[in-house]
Amino acid sequence: MDTRSPQRSTPTKRAKEEEEEDPVDAMIARTGCTAQHHAVQECMAAQQDWRRCQAQVQAFRACMAERQRQRAEELRGRQRSGSADS
């Protein structure tokens, strides 16, 4: 029978885990919509009801939609320039 205590993370391991950025946060940071995302998170933490945060949700949604539109334009531009090279 093993009498050792369950394995716990060491302070160094915990610090490394905290330093690593959440993949979702990293993705949102690349969109430029971090401020809107944080506003949604703060509202939801304060209100405990996403329905009361619709202004923040809509602002975040609009920011993400604009970024998606810009990204689609960039890709179309690359495709056009790529086909012009052929």
N, C-alpha and C positions, 0 to 999 in steps of 0.2 A: 504494500500500500504506500502510495506516494504522499508524504506529509508536507511537502513543500507548498508554500502559498502560491496562489495563482499568479501567473506572470503579469506584471504590470509594466506600463511603458515608463521608460526612464525619462528624466527631465530633458535630456538631449533629444531623444526621439520625439517627445511631445513638441519641443520647440521647432524641430524640422517640419512636423506635420502642420503646425500653425503657420509657418513661413510659406508653405506651398499654397499657391493660389487656387481657389476653387475654379474648376473648368468653366462653370456657368458664369462666374464673375469675370473671368478672362475673356469669354466670348462677348459678353455685354460691353466690356471695356473697349473691345475692338470696334464696336458699333458707334461709339460716341454717345451712348444713351445711359451712361452710368448715373448721372444726376437724377434722371427720371426714374430709373430703377430703384435707387436709394429712397426717393420720395415715396414710391409705392411700398417699399419694405417698412419705412418708418410709419406711414399711415396705418398699415395693416397691424403693426406691433401696437400702436396706440389705440386703434379702434377695435381690434379683434374681430373685424367684420369687413371683408373685402368690398361689400356693397356700399359701404360708407366712403370708399376710396376711389370712386369712379373717375373723378377729375384727374387724379394721379395715374390711374390705369390708362385712361384715354391719352394722356400726354406721353406716356411710355409707349403705348401702341402706335401713336402717330410718329414718334421718333424712330421706332423700329421699322415702320412701313417706309418712311423716307429713306432710311439707310438701305433697305432692301431694293427700293427703286433705283437709288444711286448705283448700287452694286450690279443690278441688272444692266444698267446703261454702260457701266465699265466693261462688263463681259461682252455686250453687243459690240462695243467699240473695238475690243481686242479681236473678236471674230471677224469683223469687217477688215481690220488691218491685216490680220493673218491670211484672209482669202485674197487680199490685194497683192500680197507678196508672192502668191503662187503663180 
